[in-house]
């Protein structure tokens, strides 16, 4: 079995989910003639670290970390900044958030970083992947240009812990993602 990692995701609330789903569906339509694509539940990755296969309680500890994160934070509004396509498979076509989102989420990242073993050098980069594709970069960039940037902030109301291959480079890796737990963020 390949080495595994666990990632902590920030998930959109119902209203934001609808808006992001619409954007993602439009992105998929734009990609339908340019090669294959795949998707995961729409999310923003807060942090990722290697999963210790030799430690039988490793997944349970990740769930504990997730619960502590949920207990310490409230739902958060994030403002979109741009829609981009870059070379990296995991950022094939993304919705990026503004610099305020980075400041807002930095304490979440720090909490996970300080409580997690096996650091991978993950850097917080607030974005939601609308799809994953092996299509040529130029084609994905054209698809990004055709998408309208959401003008209103998006509300994120849940967090989840997900296991996956240590590196994600293909649709097979995407298909191997498994949600361990999801927790709601409660308003104060």
ZIPE-V248602 format. One record per residue. RES is the residue in one letter. PSI is psi in radians with two decimals (NA if undefined). NEAR is the number of other C-alpha atoms within 8 Angstrom. Layout:
<<RES/PSI/NEAR> <RES/PSI/NEAR>>
This chain:
<<X/2.42/2> <X/2.76/5> <X/2.54/9> <X/2.76/12> <X/2.87/12> <X/2.37/13> <X/2.59/13> <X/2.10/13> <X/2.52/13> <X/2.21/13> <X/2.50/12> <X/2.62/14> <X/3.06/10> <X/-0.78/6> <X/-0.80/8> <X/-0.62/11> <X/-0.76/10> <X/-0.81/8> <X/-0.74/8> <X/-0.66/10> <X/-0.75/9> <X/-0.78/8> <X/-0.75/11> <X/-0.73/10> <X/-0.71/8> <X/-0.69/9> <X/-0.74/14> <X/-0.72/10> <X/-0.71/7> <X/-0.40/9> <X/-0.14/13> <X/-0.38/8> <X/0.07/5> <X/0.20/8> <X/3.03/9> <X/2.80/9> <X/2.84/12> <X/2.96/9> <X/2.77/8> <X/2.92/6> <X/2.43/4> <X/2.28/12> <X/2.89/10> <X/2.13/11> <X/2.13/13> <X/-0.64/13> <X/2.74/13> <X/2.47/12> <X/2.78/13> <X/2.52/13> <X/2.31/11> <X/1.75/8> <X/-0.40/8> <X/-0.14/4> <X/1.88/6> <X/-0.35/6> <X/0.20/6> <X/-0.79/10> <X/-0.69/9> <X/-0.66/7> <X/-0.63/8> <X/-0.71/10> <X/-0.69/11> <X/-0.76/8> <X/-0.74/11> <X/-0.78/14> <X/-0.70/9> <X/-0.68/8> <X/-0.83/11> <X/-0.70/14> <X/-0.47/8> <X/0.01/6> <X/2.74/9> <X/2.90/10> <X/2.62/11> <X/2.39/7> <X/2.24/8> <X/2.42/12> <X/2.16/12> <X/2.56/14> <X/-0.67/9> <X/2.77/8> <X/2.19/12> <X/2.77/10> <X/2.32/12> <X/3.05/10> <X/-0.68/7> <X/2.30/6> <X/-0.73/12> <X/-0.10/8> <X/0.73/11> <X/-0.80/16> <X/1.94/17> <X/2.69/13> <X/1.98/13> <X/2.65/12> <X/2.82/14> <X/3.04/10> <X/-0.45/6> <X/-0.62/9> <X/-0.71/11> <X/-0.79/12> <X/-0.73/8> <X/-0.66/7> <X/-0.15/9> <X/-0.76/9> <X/-0.59/8> <X/-0.84/10> <X/-0.83/11> <X/-0.75/8> <X/-0.80/9> <X/-0.71/11> <X/-0.79/9> <X/-0.47/6> <X/-0.02/7> <X/2.46/9> <X/3.07/6> <X/0.91/8> <X/2.45/10> <X/0.03/7> <X/0.42/4> <X/2.37/8> <X/2.26/5> <X/2.20/10> <X/1.50/5> <X/1.90/11> <X/2.78/10> <X/2.18/11> <X/2.10/14> <X/-0.48/13> <X/2.94/14> <X/2.33/14> <X/2.59/11> <X/0.18/10> <X/2.71/10> <X/2.53/7> <X/-0.74/10> <X/-0.69/6> <X/-0.75/10> <X/-0.65/13> <X/-0.68/12> <X/-0.72/8> <X/-0.69/11> <X/-0.68/12> <X/-0.47/8> <X/-0.13/7> <X/2.41/10> <X/2.24/6> <X/2.24/8> <X/2.39/6> <X/-0.43/6> <X/2.66/6> <X/2.72/9> <X/2.35/10> <X/2.18/12> <X/2.23/13> <X/0.02/14> <X/2.82/14> <X/2.68/14> <X/2.77/14> <X/2.30/15> <X/2.32/13> <X/2.64/12> <X/2.92/14> <X/2.59/12> <X/-0.69/9> <X/2.47/5> <X/1.92/10> <X/0.02/7> <X/2.92/8> <X/-0.56/9> <X/-0.72/6> <X/-0.70/12> <X/-0.76/12> <X/-0.35/6> <X/0.00/8> <X/2.30/10> <X/2.20/7> <X/2.20/9> <X/-0.76/10> <X/2.63/9> <X/2.43/9> <X/2.43/10> <X/2.57/8> <X/2.22/12> <X/2.28/10> <X/2.66/5> <X/NA/3>>
